[in-house]
Amino acid sequence: MPFLLIDFPVFNPVAVSLGPVVIRWYALAYIVGIVLGWVYARSLLKKERLWAGPAPITLVQLDDFILWVTIGIIVGGRTGYVLFYNLPFFAEHPREILELWKGGMSFHGGFLGCVVAVILFARRNNVSILSLGDITTAVAPIGLLLGRLANFINSELWGRHADPSLPWAMIFPNGGPLPRHPSQLYEAGLEGILLFTVLAIMIRMGALRRPGLILGCFITFYGIARIIGEHFREPDPQLGFLWGGLTMGMLLSVPMLVVGAIIIAATMRREARQPAPDET
């Protein structure tokens, strides 16, 4: 039933153009994601009932942390892409490592960059590493959602071949003549909307009173969501399928399941922070 196929709506790759200043959709997703995440994080820190008392991180400390985590995302994301996805190419063309405008970022690398930023900032400012990790991962799905939407707009990281009868199968302009899954939208739904909703519900139920619980759940749930999404996503052409039909995204997500489960188990063994009597 070919008449059901959807032609990909071609977007201008440039989101904002002001004279010589050009901002592409992917860069705009990073900017808006960080700003919205900062606003949401501030709102969580202001609600003492979520923490059973004053939040362990001040608003001023959060404002200072934004620069740290932004650097962690960019440096970690680019380093992860270079090492995990295209090392032979960048070994021959090292100058292109700094050409971020050409694309090429890895979530897993960006996440590790965030981990480093959280640890260094927390130690320098004498705040809880786990609580800072909680607030960081609580807002992370916002950036993931916008990033996947930017992937879709850029017609990149499209999905595997789909049955032509699938009503939402798409023909991407640079993906060949066969219909494909719009896997960027699948991942936006799983890693962005669904993950944000689950973590928000957990926060309302008091998860922030157990430092590390949101962090552990984010790591675990993201790993699950990414592995599911990889079943529909076309592997990077320079890598293809790896052992047993696995993809690099799947392999990098498996350790997240293990680490996330360990953090959750360790967190649940500790007593949750209780509100003072006059706060009940």
MOBELGI-V858108 format. One record per residue. N is the residue number from 0. SS is DSSP state (hx for helix, st for strand, lp for the rest). D_LAST is the distance of its C-alpha to the last C-alpha in Angstrom with 1 decimal. Layout:
BEGIN
n: <N & N>
ss: <SS & SS>
d_last: <D_LAST & D_LAST>
END
This chain:
BEGIN
n: <0 & 1 & 2 & 3 & 4 & 5 & 6 & 7 & 8 & 9 & 10 & 11 & 12 & 13 & 14 & 15 & 16 & 17 & 18 & 19 & 20 & 21 & 22 & 23 & 24 & 25 & 26 & 27 & 28 & 29 & 30 & 31 & 32 & 33 & 34 & 35 & 36 & 37 & 38 & 39 & 40 & 41 & 42 & 43 & 44 & 45 & 46 & 47 & 48 & 49 & 50 & 51 & 52 & 53 & 54 & 55 & 56 & 57 & 58 & 59 & 60 & 61 & 62 & 63 & 64 & 65 & 66 & 67 & 68 & 69 & 70 & 71 & 72 & 73 & 74 & 75 & 76 & 77 & 78 & 79 & 80 & 81 & 82 & 83 & 84 & 85 & 86 & 87 & 88 & 89 & 90 & 91 & 92 & 93 & 94 & 95 & 96 & 97 & 98 & 99 & 100 & 101 & 102 & 103 & 104 & 105 & 106 & 107 & 108 & 109 & 110 & 111 & 112 & 113 & 114 & 115 & 116 & 117 & 118 & 119 & 120 & 121 & 122 & 123 & 124 & 125 & 126 & 127 & 128 & 129 & 130 & 131 & 132 & 133 & 134 & 135 & 136 & 137 & 138 & 139 & 140 & 141 & 142 & 143 & 144 & 145 & 146 & 147 & 148 & 149 & 150 & 151 & 152 & 153 & 154 & 155 & 156 & 157 & 158 & 159 & 160 & 161 & 162 & 163 & 164 & 165 & 166 & 167 & 168 & 169 & 170 & 171 & 172 & 173 & 174 & 175 & 176 & 177 & 178 & 179 & 180 & 181 & 182 & 183 & 184 & 185 & 186 & 187 & 188 & 189 & 190 & 191 & 192 & 193 & 194 & 195 & 196 & 197 & 198 & 199 & 200 & 201 & 202 & 203 & 204 & 205 & 206 & 207 & 208 & 209 & 210 & 211 & 212 & 213 & 214 & 215 & 216 & 217 & 218 & 219 & 220 & 221 & 222 & 223 & 224 & 225 & 226 & 227 & 228 & 229 & 230 & 231 & 232 & 233 & 234 & 235 & 236 & 237 & 238 & 239 & 240 & 241 & 242 & 243 & 244 & 245 & 246 & 247 & 248 & 249 & 250 & 251 & 252 & 253 & 254 & 255 & 256 & 257 & 258 & 259 & 260 & 261 & 262 & 263 & 264 & 265 & 266 & 267 & 268 & 269 & 270 & 271 & 272 & 273 & 274 & 275 & 276 & 277 & 278 & 279>
ss: <lp & hx & hx & hx & lp & st & st & lp & lp & lp & lp & lp & lp & st & st & st & st & st & lp & lp & st & st & st & st & hx & hx & hx & hx & hx & hx & hx & hx & hx & hx & hx & hx & hx & hx & hx & hx & hx & hx & hx & hx & hx & hx & lp & hx & hx & hx & hx & lp & lp & lp & lp & lp & lp & lp & hx & hx & hx & hx & hx & hx & hx & hx & hx & hx & hx & hx & hx & hx & hx & hx & hx & hx & hx & hx & hx & hx & hx & hx & hx & hx & hx & lp & hx & hx & hx & hx & hx & hx & lp & hx & hx & hx & hx & hx & lp & hx & hx & hx & lp & lp & lp & lp & hx & hx & hx & hx & hx & hx & hx & hx & hx & hx & hx & hx & hx & hx & hx & hx & hx & hx & hx & lp & lp & lp & hx & hx & hx & hx & hx & hx & hx & hx & hx & hx & hx & hx & hx & hx & hx & hx & hx & hx & hx & hx & hx & hx & hx & hx & hx & lp & lp & lp & lp & lp & st & lp & st & lp & lp & lp & lp & lp & lp & lp & lp & st & st & lp & lp & lp & lp & lp & lp & lp & lp & st & lp & lp & hx & hx & hx & hx & hx & hx & hx & hx & hx & hx & hx & hx & hx & hx & hx & hx & hx & hx & hx & hx & hx & hx & lp & lp & hx & hx & hx & lp & lp & lp & hx & hx & hx & hx & hx & hx & hx & hx & hx & hx & hx & hx & hx & hx & hx & hx & hx & hx & lp & lp & st & lp & lp & lp & lp & lp & lp & lp & lp & lp & hx & hx & hx & lp & lp & hx & hx & hx & hx & hx & hx & hx & hx & hx & hx & hx & hx & hx & hx & hx & hx & hx & hx & hx & hx & hx & lp & lp & lp & lp & lp & lp & lp & lp & hx & hx & hx & lp>
d_last: <60.5 & 60.8 & 60.2 & 56.5 & 56.2 & 54.3 & 55.9 & 53.5 & 52.9 & 54.3 & 52.1 & 53.2 & 52.0 & 51.4 & 48.2 & 48.8 & 52.2 & 52.7 & 56.1 & 56.3 & 52.6 & 51.8 & 48.4 & 48.5 & 45.9 & 44.6 & 44.2 & 42.4 & 40.0 & 39.1 & 38.7 & 36.6 & 34.5 & 33.7 & 32.9 & 30.7 & 28.9 & 28.4 & 26.9 & 24.5 & 23.6 & 22.9 & 20.6 & 18.5 & 18.5 & 17.2 & 14.0 & 11.6 & 8.9 & 11.9 & 12.5 & 9.1 & 10.7 & 14.1 & 16.5 & 19.2 & 21.8 & 22.6 & 24.1 & 27.4 & 27.5 & 27.0 & 29.8 & 32.0 & 31.2 & 32.5 & 36.1 & 35.7 & 34.4 & 37.1 & 39.8 & 38.4 & 38.5 & 42.0 & 43.6 & 42.1 & 42.8 & 46.4 & 47.0 & 45.6 & 47.9 & 50.9 & 50.4 & 49.2 & 51.0 & 54.2 & 55.2 & 58.9 & 59.1 & 57.2 & 59.3 & 62.3 & 60.8 & 58.4 & 58.6 & 56.8 & 53.6 & 52.7 & 53.6 & 50.1 & 51.3 & 53.3 & 50.1 & 49.1 & 45.5 & 43.7 & 40.0 & 40.1 & 41.7 & 39.3 & 36.3 & 37.9 & 38.5 & 34.8 & 34.0 & 36.4 & 35.0 & 31.4 & 32.6 & 34.9 & 32.5 & 29.6 & 32.0 & 33.5 & 30.3 & 28.4 & 25.5 & 24.3 & 26.9 & 24.7 & 22.0 & 24.8 & 26.4 & 23.3 & 23.2 & 27.0 & 27.3 & 24.5 & 26.9 & 30.1 & 30.7 & 31.3 & 34.3 & 35.4 & 35.6 & 37.6 & 39.8 & 40.8 & 41.6 & 43.7 & 45.5 & 46.3 & 47.6 & 49.7 & 51.1 & 50.3 & 48.8 & 49.9 & 49.7 & 52.3 & 55.0 & 53.7 & 55.5 & 57.2 & 55.9 & 52.3 & 51.5 & 49.6 & 52.0 & 53.1 & 56.2 & 55.2 & 57.9 & 58.0 & 57.2 & 60.5 & 61.7 & 59.6 & 56.3 & 53.2 & 49.5 & 47.4 & 45.3 & 43.8 & 42.0 & 41.0 & 39.4 & 37.7 & 36.1 & 35.1 & 34.3 & 33.0 & 31.5 & 30.5 & 29.2 & 27.1 & 25.7 & 24.8 & 23.1 & 21.2 & 19.9 & 18.9 & 17.1 & 15.0 & 14.3 & 13.0 & 16.5 & 16.3 & 14.1 & 17.4 & 20.0 & 23.2 & 22.1 & 22.7 & 25.9 & 27.2 & 26.5 & 28.3 & 31.2 & 31.6 & 31.2 & 33.4 & 36.0 & 36.1 & 36.3 & 39.0 & 41.1 & 41.0 & 42.0 & 44.8 & 46.4 & 47.2 & 47.8 & 51.3 & 51.5 & 52.6 & 56.4 & 57.1 & 55.2 & 55.4 & 54.2 & 53.9 & 54.0 & 53.9 & 53.1 & 49.9 & 49.1 & 48.0 & 44.6 & 44.1 & 45.2 & 42.9 & 39.9 & 40.5 & 39.3 & 36.1 & 35.4 & 36.0 & 34.1 & 31.1 & 31.0 & 31.2 & 28.3 & 26.1 & 27.2 & 26.6 & 23.1 & 22.1 & 23.4 & 20.9 & 17.4 & 14.7 & 12.7 & 9.3 & 6.5 & 7.0 & 5.7 & 5.7 & 3.8 & 0.0>
END
